[in-house]
Amino acid sequence: MLFEGTAWAQAAAGTPADQPSFVQQLMTGPGPIMALVVAVMYFLVFRPQNKKAQEQAKMLSTLKRNDEVVTTGGIIGRIQDAGDKVITLEVAPNVRLRVERSQIAGLSTYKASAKKDDK
């Protein structure tokens, strides 16, 4: 029962005129499906991931003094010194942290509220 389909296929392939050509075998086999899976994975996973990594690397290379950034840990600070590997952030007046450049998640979108004059 398990090999019944194979037996019928072998019996039907007895005449050379009924055998599919090499191109037909190639198109009906698992090759096109595997190629489609690889193409989908490339366009949905690998390509966007590479583009995001390139954008992150570009952002890290353009950081300069007085940029307000957020770290991967969620700390928001202003860049006081930007070295090759380490960046010094001022997170409060006279409070500075040294963080690795690779731990900067991005530029901060947080805007401090305007100070109101005390009367």
C-alpha positions, 0 to 999 in steps of 0.5 A: 500500500505504501509503494503503490504510487511508485509501482503505478509510476514504474508501470506507466513509465514503460514506454519511452514516449510517455516519459517526461523530458528533463525540463519537465522533471526539473520544473515539477520537482522540489527545485523551484519550490526551494528556490522560491523559499530562499528568495522569500527568505532573502527579501523578507528577512535578510535584506531588511536586516542588512539595510537596518544594520547599515543605517545603524552603522551610518548613524553611529559614524556620524555622531558628534558633540551635543547630539542627544542620544538614547542608549540601548539601556534607555539612558538619554544623554547629550554627547560631551566627547565622542571617541572611536570606541567610547562616548561620554554622555552627560545625563544631568548637570556634571553627571557623565557616563562613558558608554561604548559607541555600539550601545547607542540605540539612536538619536533621542526624540525626547524633547525636554519641556520648556522651563517655566519662569517661577514667579 
